[in-house]
């Protein structure tokens, strides 16, 4: 449908919503996992880099219910361990492939690496923007935000594709790590005996940050001087099936309205005596009503629709598949009837709202 063709607004309710597919990030997700002693039992050791002493690595899994498009940060809570050069941290995706987070600070291919200590507090590992992991001998490693580290450039760099047991471990930049839903596992290996430590817990941070829904464009003042306004509550999601309401306030009460949506983003086009805030082509949701007080007309109308529920077919109609794709950007505008204006301008229009669908 295009606006070169006459639009049929004879069905009940209208809210205008366009959907644009951009490369926006999915919803940020944080998954906490349990901690424990390092090594998990007895003493560390083994034949580096292939064969750790059996049963000594700390292993803690978190269940991630949707696909991962990037790993933003790994947090270790209250990490302690003497002799930092003993430690290797690996994140294992649900396919069994490992990704190095930190590899034996100070280790040069022989010896035991940096003899400094981790003394507790909050340790974070990020793709960039933190401080460098210390590779100097006897350099302490206090709580801080550290850059992901693949080993000592002076001879201890990990060779991507090397296996620890049956697990292939790669030097994958954290923000390019991807994988399916399932168990994501933190493994901390202690490659030398004689030193011990602990983490209380850890957190896996994935899938970037979700922009807050943002209003834009200009509402049309109704015939009784209401200024319809659009808003939202909840979190837009491609998979949850409910819980994200696109709503409105200051509408003329008890009037039909509905939700149109398309694939080309925002607009600012003269339309029915107001401004159309969404680009064509436009699809629409099933109708609803502005509700509000009983007659006479006032500004108490509060239309609402659950876009997560609509996206999965729970409200009828034929929703675009794009509404169940994480990263889809949606531009919305409520449309409703206003009998105080002569046709074809007998409508009320809110301002627009843009939001991004999370996983």
SETI-269028 format. One record per residue (C-alpha): residue in three letters; y, x, z. Coordinates in steps of 0.05 Angstrom, whole numbers. Example, Ala and Ser with C-alpha at 12.3 -4.5 7.8 and 13.67 -1.06 7.14 Angstrom:
BEGIN
(ala, (-90, 246, 156)) (ser, (-21, 273, 143)) 
***
This chain:
BEGIN
(unk, (0, 0, 0)) (unk, (70, 25, -14)) (unk, (139, -4, -1)) (unk, (148, -13, -76)) (unk, (100, -71, -66)) (unk, (118, -132, -24)) (unk, (88, -125, 46)) (unk, (54, -186, 75)) (unk, (77, -193, 148)) (unk, (46, -263, 156)) (unk, (-8, -239, 203)) (unk, (4, -238, 277)) (unk, (30, -174, 308)) (unk, (57, -109, 281)) (unk, (68, -40, 309)) (unk, (80, 14, 259)) (unk, (39, 77, 266)) (unk, (31, 132, 215)) (unk, (-20, 186, 222)) (unk, (-7, 256, 194)) (unk, (-60, 310, 194)) (unk, (-28, 376, 213)) (unk, (-55, 439, 245)) (unk, (-33, 418, 314)) (unk, (-75, 442, 372)) (unk, (-123, 398, 408)) (unk, (-117, 376, 478)) (unk, (-116, 430, 531)) (unk, (-178, 427, 575)) (unk, (-195, 463, 640)) (unk, (-267, 467, 664)) (unk, (-281, 496, 734)) (unk, (-346, 532, 749)) (unk, (-380, 559, 811)) (unk, (-376, 631, 834)) (unk, (-422, 676, 873)) (unk, (-439, 748, 891)) (unk, (-435, 805, 841)) (unk, (-489, 827, 830)) (unk, (-523, 761, 843)) (unk, (-578, 794, 883)) (unk, (-596, 864, 906)) (unk, (-559, 919, 870)) (unk, (-532, 927, 800)) (unk, (-556, 976, 749)) (unk, (-598, 978, 686)) (unk, (-595, 1015, 619)) (unk, (-525, 1005, 590)) (unk, (-510, 971, 543)) (unk, (-575, 936, 527)) (unk, (-616, 922, 590)) (unk, (-585, 901, 656)) (unk, (-627, 902, 718)) (unk, (-664, 836, 715)) (unk, (-633, 778, 753)) (unk, (-571, 815, 776)) (unk, (-516, 786, 732)) (unk, (-474, 729, 758)) (unk, (-484, 670, 712)) (unk, (-444, 605, 718)) (unk, (-442, 550, 666)) (unk, (-392, 494, 654)) (unk, (-406, 432, 612)) (unk, (-354, 422, 557)) (unk, (-360, 353, 527)) (unk, (-324, 367, 461)) (unk, (-319, 423, 411)) (unk, (-278, 485, 428)) (unk, (-226, 508, 378)) (unk, (-198, 565, 420)) (unk, (-205, 598, 488)) (unk, (-136, 604, 520)) (unk, (-152, 635, 587)) (unk, (-207, 651, 636)) (unk, (-189, 649, 710)) (unk, (-229, 684, 765)) (unk, (-212, 660, 835)) (unk, (-212, 711, 891)) (unk, (-248, 765, 852)) (unk, (-270, 825, 893)) (unk, (-311, 886, 874)) (unk, (-307, 960, 888)) (unk, (-309, 1008, 828)) (unk, (-281, 966, 771)) (unk, (-316, 1009, 719)) (unk, (-382, 976, 736)) (unk, (-362, 908, 709)) (unk, (-371, 874, 642)) (unk, (-349, 800, 633)) (unk, (-380, 760, 576)) (unk, (-367, 687, 557)) (unk, (-429, 657, 524)) (unk, (-420, 598, 478)) (unk, (-472, 541, 472)) (unk, (-506, 575, 413)) (unk, (-522, 635, 457)) (unk, (-472, 684, 426)) (unk, (-432, 726, 476)) (unk, (-359, 743, 471)) (unk, (-330, 801, 511)) (unk, (-274, 785, 560)) (unk, (-272, 854, 594)) (unk, (-316, 915, 584)) (unk, (-324, 969, 638)) (unk, (-253, 995, 651)) (unk, (-248, 1070, 644)) (unk, (-320, 1080, 621)) (unk, (-323, 1133, 566)) (unk, (-396, 1129, 546)) (unk, (-420, 1169, 607)) (unk, (-405, 1168, 681)) (unk, (-384, 1104, 716)) (unk, (-313, 1090, 693)) (unk, (-252, 1072, 734)) (unk, (-268, 1077, 809)) (unk, (-210, 1031, 830)) (unk, (-222, 965, 866)) (unk, (-209, 891, 856)) (unk, (-184, 865, 922)) (unk, (-184, 789, 915)) (unk, (-133, 740, 890)) (unk, (-125, 705, 823)) (unk, (-147, 744, 761)) (unk, (-133, 715, 692)) (unk, (-154, 740, 624)) (unk, (-114, 719, 563)) (unk, (-115, 738, 488)) (unk, (-46, 771, 494)) (unk, (17, 771, 535)) (unk, (-14, 798, 599)) (unk, (-19, 869, 626)) (unk, (-69, 921, 602)) (unk, (-135, 930, 639)) (unk, (-129, 999, 674)) (unk, (-175, 1052, 643)) (unk, (-148, 1111, 682)) (unk, (-194, 1142, 735)) (unk, (-186, 1113, 805)) (unk, (-134, 1062, 781)) (unk, (-133, 999, 824)) (unk, (-138, 932, 788)) (unk, (-98, 882, 831)) (unk, (-95, 807, 818)) (unk, (-55, 794, 755)) (unk, (-58, 765, 685)) (unk, (-95, 816, 641)) (unk, (-104, 820, 566)) (unk, (-175, 813, 540)) (unk, (-205, 882, 536)) (unk, (-262, 910, 494)) (unk, (-270, 977, 530)) (unk, (-239, 1045, 538)) (unk, (-207, 1069, 473)) (unk, (-224, 1140, 497)) (unk, (-298, 1131, 481)) (unk, (-322, 1068, 514)) (unk, (-305, 1014, 463)) (unk, (-359, 961, 455)) (unk, (-391, 958, 386)) (unk, (-387, 885, 364)) (unk, (-456, 858, 350)) (unk, (-491, 899, 404)) (unk, (-543, 860, 443)) (unk, (-552, 852, 517)) (unk, (-625, 833, 519)) (unk, (-632, 778, 467)) (unk, (-558, 760, 469)) (unk, (-512, 787, 414)) (unk, (-444, 803, 443)) (unk, (-382, 806, 398)) (unk, (-310, 829, 407)) (unk, (-281, 762, 389)) (unk, (-206, 750, 404)) (unk, (-206, 694, 455)) (unk, (-159, 650, 415)) (unk, (-208, 651, 356)) (unk, (-271, 635, 397)) (unk, (-299, 569, 373)) (unk, (-362, 531, 388)) (unk, (-395, 463, 398)) (unk, (-397, 420, 459)) (unk, (-447, 440, 512)) (unk, (-455, 493, 566)) (unk, (-406, 551, 563)) (unk, (-429, 606, 610)) (unk, (-392, 662, 645)) (unk, (-435, 724, 656)) (unk, (-411, 783, 698)) (unk, (-455, 845, 692)) (unk, (-456, 900, 744)) (unk, (-480, 962, 707)) (unk, (-484, 1010, 766)) (unk, (-514, 1008, 835)) (unk, (-479, 1018, 901)) (unk, (-419, 971, 895)) (unk, (-415, 896, 905)) (unk, (-365, 839, 901)) (unk, (-356, 765, 892)) (unk, (-317, 709, 858)) (unk, (-305, 643, 892)) (unk, (-301, 603, 827)) (unk, (-276, 608, 755)) (unk, (-241, 563, 705)) (unk, (-249, 560, 629)) (unk, (-184, 540, 594)) (unk, (-194, 517, 522)) (unk, (-162, 482, 463)) (unk, (-89, 499, 468)) (unk, (-35, 453, 495)) (unk, (-24, 381, 477)) (unk, (48, 365, 462)) (unk, (76, 308, 503)) (unk, (87, 243, 463)) (unk, (158, 246, 436)) (unk, (204, 189, 418)) (unk, (246, 194, 355)) (unk, (285, 150, 306)) (unk, (329, 89, 321)) (unk, (309, 19, 344)) (unk, (336, -44, 312)) (unk, (377, -88, 360)) (unk, (347, -157, 363)) (unk, (385, -222, 350)) (unk, (391, -232, 425)) (unk, (415, -161, 438)) (unk, (349, -130, 461)) (unk, (338, -56, 444)) (unk, (262, -49, 435)) (unk, (235, 17, 461)) (unk, (167, 50, 450)) (unk, (128, 91, 500)) (unk, (58, 110, 522)) (unk, (12, 121, 581)) (unk, (-53, 159, 585)) (unk, (-81, 214, 541)) (unk, (-94, 208, 466)) (unk, (-166, 227, 452)) (unk, (-212, 230, 392)) (unk, (-274, 217, 434)) (unk, (-262, 179, 500)) (unk, (-256, 110, 467)) (unk, (-202, 83, 514)) (unk, (-144, 102, 558)) (unk, (-84, 115, 513)) (unk, (-35, 57, 511)) (unk, (22, 55, 462)) (unk, (68, 5, 494)) (unk, (138, -24, 488)) (unk, (194, -52, 531)) (unk, (257, -93, 518)) (unk, (225, -134, 463)) (unk, (241, -207, 449)) (unk, (187, -244, 488)) (unk, (127, -282, 462)) (unk, (131, -258, 391)) (unk, (76, -232, 345)) (unk, (73, -158, 332)) (unk, (24, -106, 303)) (unk, (12, -32, 290)) (unk, (17, -1, 221)) (unk, (-5, 71, 209)) (unk, (-8, 120, 151)) (unk, (-18, 194, 136)) (unk, (50, 223, 119)) (unk, (89, 230, 184)) (unk, (159, 208, 205)) (unk, (211, 171, 164)) (unk, (281, 143, 171)) (unk, (285, 90, 117)) (unk, (329, 27, 116)) (unk, (281, -31, 127)) (unk, (290, -105, 144)) (unk, (359, -94, 173)) (unk, (337, -34, 215)) (unk, (302, 33, 206)) (unk, (230, 45, 187)) (unk, (209, 106, 226)) (unk, (141, 118, 193)) (unk, (125, 142, 123)) (unk, (83, 103, 73)) (unk, (27, 90, 56)) (unk, (17, 47, 117)) (unk, (-44, 15, 148)) (unk, (-42, -34, 206)) (unk, (-80, -51, 269)) (unk, (-100, -122, 288)) (unk, (-45, -164, 317)) (unk, (-21, -171, 388)) (unk, (37, -205, 422)) (unk, (100, -181, 458)) (unk, (84, -226, 518)) (unk, (138, -229, 573)) (unk, (171, -289, 606)) (unk, (161, -361, 584)) (unk, (216, -388, 537)) (unk, (273, -384, 526)) (unk, (280, -318, 490)) (unk, (299, -257, 531)) (unk, (283, -183, 530)) (unk, (221, -184, 574)) (unk, (171, -170, 518)) (unk, (121, -114, 533)) (unk, (72, -103, 474)) (unk, (14, -55, 485)) (unk, (-46, -29, 447)) (unk, (-100, 21, 467)) (unk, (-101, 69, 408)) (unk, (-162, 105, 433)) (unk, (-200, 40, 435)) (unk, (-174, 19, 366)) (unk, (-193, 87, 337)) (unk, (-267, 77, 354)) (unk, (-269, 6, 327)) (unk, (-263, -30, 394)) (unk, (-206, -75, 372)) (unk, (-231, -93, 303)) (unk, (-197, -76, 238)) (unk, (-212, -14, 198)) (unk, (-182, 46, 234)) (unk, (-172, 110, 195)) (unk, (-224, 163, 210)) (unk, (-166, 210, 223)) (unk, (-153, 176, 290)) (unk, (-218, 206, 316)) (unk, (-202, 277, 293)) (unk, (-172, 323, 346)) (unk, (-107, 352, 322)) (unk, (-84, 290, 284)) (unk, (-10, 276, 293)) (unk, (8, 203, 298)) (unk, (77, 172, 287)) (unk, (85, 101, 314)) (unk, (134, 44, 312)) (unk, (128, -27, 338)) (unk, (144, -84, 291)) (unk, (149, -157, 313)) (unk, (179, -224, 294)) (unk, (251, -243, 310)) (unk, (268, -315, 289)) (unk, (342, -305, 304)) (unk, (351, -267, 238)) (unk, (345, -297, 169)) (unk, (286, -275, 126)) (unk, (269, -223, 104)) (unk, (302, -189, 163)) (unk, (272, -235, 216)) (unk, (238, -177, 251)) (unk, (246, -131, 311)) (unk, (234, -56, 305)) (unk, (227, -5, 361)) (unk, (244, 69, 355)) (unk, (186, 116, 337)) (unk, (136, 155, 379)) (unk, (98, 218, 357)) (unk, (35, 241, 393)) (unk, (-23, 288, 379)) (unk, (-96, 266, 386)) (unk, (-136, 310, 434)) (unk, (-211, 320, 434)) 
***
